[in-house]
Amino acid sequence: MSPVSPQSSDSTLIPSVSSLSDDEVLALSELQMSPDRDYYLSELLDRQQAGTLTDAERPYLTALMQNYQEKLLLKAQALREAVQRGLRASLES
C-alpha cells in the first residue's frame, strides 16, 4: 500500500500569509513534506527517470509533485513575509 492516494493532499486552504500571526508565518517558513511522502516521491521520481514507472504509479507521482510544489510556494511566501516582518534575516544577507 502506498503512503498517499492519488487524490490526497495534506495541504489546507490557508488565508493570505500576510494575515497570519508571527508564529504561523514562522511555522510555514519551516514547512516540509512528511518523511514518508518525501521518500515515496523520491522513489517514484527514480522509477520515472529509469523508465520503470507504471501507469498505476503515475497518478501518485502527479499528486505528490503537486503537493510538493504547493508546499514550496507556501514556504517561499512565508519566508518572504517573515523577512518583511523582521522575524528572519534575509537569505541575501
Accessible surface in RSA format (square Angstrom, percent):
REM  Atomic radii and reference values for relative SASA: ProtOr
REM  Chains: A
REM  Algorithm: Lee & Richards
REM  Probe-radius: 1.40
REM  Slices: 20
REM RES _ NUM      All-atoms   Total-Side   Main-Chain    Non-polar    All polar
REM                ABS   REL    ABS   REL    ABS   REL    ABS   REL    ABS   REL
RES MET A   1   240.40 124.5 149.74  99.1  90.66 215.8 125.71 106.9 114.69 151.9
RES SER A   2    33.19  28.0  13.94  18.6  19.25  44.3  11.39  24.3  21.80  30.5
RES PRO A   3    59.33  43.2  26.55  24.2  32.78 119.2  41.79  34.5  17.54 109.0
RES VAL A   4     6.10   4.0   0.24   0.2   5.87  14.1   5.54   4.8   0.56   1.5
RES SER A   5    51.60  43.6  45.11  60.2   6.49  14.9  38.09  81.1  13.50  18.9
RES PRO A   6    37.82  27.6  26.21  23.9  11.61  42.2  26.23  21.7  11.58  72.0
RES GLN A   7   158.29  88.5 127.51  93.2  30.78  73.3  71.07 151.3  87.22  66.2
RES SER A   8    36.46  30.8  24.92  33.3  11.54  26.6  33.91  72.2   2.56   3.6
RES SER A   9    58.77  49.7  31.68  42.3  27.09  62.4  31.64  67.4  27.12  38.0
RES ASP A  10    66.57  46.6  43.74  43.5  22.83  54.0  37.84  89.0  28.73  28.7
RES SER A  11    46.78  39.5  25.93  34.6  20.85  48.0  18.56  39.5  28.22  39.5
RES THR A  12   100.72  71.6  80.51  81.6  20.21  48.2  73.28  98.4  27.44  41.5
RES LEU A  13   186.62 103.9 159.30 114.0  27.32  68.7 161.40 113.3  25.22  67.9
RES ILE A  14    61.72  35.1  31.52  23.5  30.20  72.8  32.77  23.6  28.95  78.6
RES PRO A  15    85.68  62.4  69.44  63.3  16.23  59.0  82.79  68.3   2.89  18.0
RES SER A  16    73.33  62.0  51.88  69.2  21.45  49.4  48.46 103.2  24.87  34.8
RES VAL A  17    14.51   9.5  10.88   9.9   3.62   8.7  10.88   9.5   3.62   9.8
RES SER A  18    70.93  59.9  51.77  69.1  19.15  44.1  30.85  65.7  40.07  56.1
RES SER A  19    79.55  67.2  40.77  54.4  38.78  89.3  49.46 105.3  30.09  42.1
RES LEU A  20    20.73  11.5  14.85  10.6   5.88  14.8  15.77  11.1   4.97  13.4
RES SER A  21    58.28  49.3  44.39  59.2  13.89  32.0  51.01 108.6   7.28  10.2
RES ASP A  22    67.37  47.2  63.57  63.3   3.80   9.0  18.64  43.9  48.72  48.6
RES ASP A  23   113.14  79.3 106.41 105.9   6.73  15.9  31.90  75.1  81.24  81.0
RES GLU A  24    85.50  49.1  81.62  61.8   3.88   9.2  33.47  64.7  52.03  42.5
RES VAL A  25     0.00   0.0   0.00   0.0   0.00   0.0   0.00   0.0   0.00   0.0
RES LEU A  26    59.94  33.4  59.01  42.2   0.93   2.3  59.22  41.6   0.72   1.9
RES ALA A  27    66.89  61.5  48.60  75.0  18.29  41.6  58.79  82.8   8.10  21.5
RES LEU A  28    21.39  11.9  21.23  15.2   0.15   0.4  21.39  15.0   0.00   0.0
RES SER A  29     1.92   1.6   0.22   0.3   1.70   3.9   0.00   0.0   1.92   2.7
RES GLU A  30   107.99  62.0  96.86  73.3  11.13  26.5  44.46  86.0  63.53  51.9
RES LEU A  31    43.20  24.1  35.55  25.4   7.65  19.2  39.45  27.7   3.75  10.1
RES GLN A  32   137.15  76.7 113.09  82.7  24.06  57.3  31.53  67.1 105.62  80.1
RES MET A  33    21.71  11.2   6.24   4.1  15.46  36.8   6.22   5.3  15.48  20.5
RES SER A  34    38.86  32.8  30.99  41.4   7.87  18.1  35.80  76.2   3.06   4.3
RES PRO A  35   116.30  84.8 106.15  96.8  10.14  36.9 112.29  92.7   4.01  24.9
RES ASP A  36    76.92  53.9  66.48  66.2  10.44  24.7  40.31  94.9  36.61  36.5
RES ARG A  37    25.25  10.6  25.25  12.9   0.00   0.0   0.21   0.3  25.04  15.2
RES ASP A  38    71.20  49.9  71.20  70.9   0.00   0.0   6.16  14.5  65.04  64.9
RES TYR A  39   146.45  68.4 141.56  80.5   4.89  12.7 109.90  82.6  36.54  45.0
RES TYR A  40    30.76  14.4  30.76  17.5   0.00   0.0  22.19  16.7   8.57  10.6
RES LEU A  41     9.77   5.4   9.77   7.0   0.00   0.0   9.77   6.9   0.00   0.0
RES SER A  42    52.61  44.5  49.91  66.6   2.70   6.2  26.67  56.8  25.94  36.3
RES GLU A  43    52.12  29.9  51.98  39.3   0.13   0.3   4.09   7.9  48.02  39.2
RES LEU A  44     0.00   0.0   0.00   0.0   0.00   0.0   0.00   0.0   0.00   0.0
RES LEU A  45    68.46  38.1  64.93  46.4   3.53   8.9  65.24  45.8   3.21   8.6
RES ASP A  46    86.72  60.7  81.62  81.2   5.10  12.0  25.91  61.0  60.81  60.6
RES ARG A  47    81.74  34.3  80.37  41.0   1.37   3.3  23.61  32.3  58.13  35.2
RES GLN A  48    88.07  49.2  75.93  55.5  12.15  28.9  20.81  44.3  67.26  51.0
RES GLN A  49   163.51  91.4 128.46  93.9  35.05  83.5  48.09 102.4 115.43  87.5
RES ALA A  50    74.49  68.5  37.65  58.1  36.84  83.8  50.15  70.6  24.34  64.5
RES GLY A  51    66.89  82.5   0.00   N/A  66.89  82.5  33.77  92.7  33.12  74.2
RES THR A  52    84.70  60.2  67.95  68.9  16.75  39.9  68.74  92.3  15.96  24.1
RES LEU A  53    16.68   9.3   2.97   2.1  13.71  34.5   2.97   2.1  13.71  36.9
RES THR A  54    70.50  50.1  63.99  64.9   6.50  15.5  68.50  92.0   2.00   3.0
RES ASP A  55   120.64  84.5 106.39 105.9  14.25  33.7  38.53  90.7  82.12  81.9
RES ALA A  56    74.18  68.2  58.47  90.2  15.71  35.7  69.55  97.9   4.63  12.3
RES GLU A  57    28.84  16.6  28.84  21.8   0.00   0.0  13.06  25.3  15.78  12.9
RES ARG A  58   107.12  45.0 106.94  54.5   0.18   0.4  56.03  76.6  51.10  31.0
RES PRO A  59    59.12  43.1  50.69  46.2   8.43  30.6  57.36  47.4   1.76  10.9
RES TYR A  60    53.27  24.9  53.27  30.3   0.00   0.0  15.71  11.8  37.55  46.3
RES LEU A  61     9.96   5.5   9.96   7.1   0.00   0.0   9.96   7.0   0.00   0.0
RES THR A  62    86.23  61.3  81.09  82.2   5.14  12.2  63.03  84.7  23.20  35.1
RES ALA A  63    12.40  11.4   3.80   5.9   8.60  19.6   9.54  13.4   2.86   7.6
RES LEU A  64     0.00   0.0   0.00   0.0   0.00   0.0   0.00   0.0   0.00   0.0
RES MET A  65    55.91  29.0  55.91  37.0   0.00   0.0  54.95  46.7   0.96   1.3
RES GLN A  66   101.70  56.9 100.95  73.8   0.74   1.8  26.29  56.0  75.41  57.2
RES ASN A  67     1.36   0.9   0.42   0.4   0.94   2.3   0.96   2.3   0.39   0.4
RES TYR A  68    89.95  42.0  89.76  51.1   0.19   0.5  53.59  40.3  36.35  44.8
RES GLN A  69   103.49  57.9  98.24  71.8   5.25  12.5  31.65  67.4  71.84  54.5
RES GLU A  70    62.92  36.1  54.91  41.5   8.01  19.1  38.97  75.4  23.96  19.6
RES LYS A  71    24.13  11.8  22.69  13.9   1.43   3.4  10.14   9.1  13.99  14.9
RES LEU A  72    95.27  53.1  92.28  66.0   2.99   7.5  94.63  66.5   0.64   1.7
RES LEU A  73   110.89  61.8 105.97  75.8   4.92  12.4 110.08  77.3   0.82   2.2
RES LEU A  74    33.80  18.8  32.94  23.6   0.86   2.2  33.58  23.6   0.23   0.6
RES LYS A  75    54.55  26.6  54.55  33.5   0.00   0.0  21.64  19.5  32.91  35.1
RES ALA A  76    53.15  48.9  45.28  69.9   7.87  17.9  48.03  67.6   5.12  13.6
RES GLN A  77    79.57  44.5  74.29  54.3   5.27  12.6  27.07  57.6  52.50  39.8
RES ALA A  78     0.00   0.0   0.00   0.0   0.00   0.0   0.00   0.0   0.00   0.0
RES LEU A  79    32.89  18.3  32.72  23.4   0.17   0.4  32.89  23.1   0.00   0.0
RES ARG A  80   160.08  67.2 151.91  77.4   8.17  19.4  56.65  77.4 103.43  62.7
RES GLU A  81    24.88  14.3  24.55  18.6   0.33   0.8   1.95   3.8  22.93  18.7
RES ALA A  82     0.00   0.0   0.00   0.0   0.00   0.0   0.00   0.0   0.00   0.0
RES VAL A  83    51.23  33.7  40.58  36.7  10.65  25.7  40.58  35.3  10.65  28.9
RES GLN A  84   113.96  63.7  75.34  55.1  38.62  92.0  40.28  85.7  73.68  55.9
RES ARG A  85    74.64  31.3  40.80  20.8  33.84  80.6  36.25  49.5  38.39  23.3
RES GLY A  86    63.29  78.1   0.00   N/A  63.29  78.1  30.19  82.9  33.10  74.1
RES LEU A  87    57.38  32.0  28.18  20.2  29.20  73.4  32.81  23.0  24.57  66.1
RES ARG A  88    77.42  32.5  63.39  32.3  14.03  33.4  21.35  29.2  56.07  34.0
RES ALA A  89    80.31  73.8  55.99  86.4  24.32  55.3  66.19  93.2  14.12  37.4
RES SER A  90    44.06  37.2  34.14  45.6   9.92  22.8  21.95  46.7  22.11  31.0
RES LEU A  91   139.98  78.0 105.62  75.6  34.35  86.4 110.03  77.3  29.95  80.6
RES GLU A  92   170.20  97.7 132.86 100.5  37.34  88.9  56.37 109.0 113.83  92.9
RES SER A  93   119.42 100.9  49.09  65.5  70.32 162.0  76.94 163.8  42.48  59.5
END  Absolute sums over single chains surface
CHAIN  1 A     6323.7       5054.1       1269.7       3627.5       2696.3
END  Absolute sums over all chains
TOTAL          6323.7       5054.1       1269.7       3627.5       2696.3
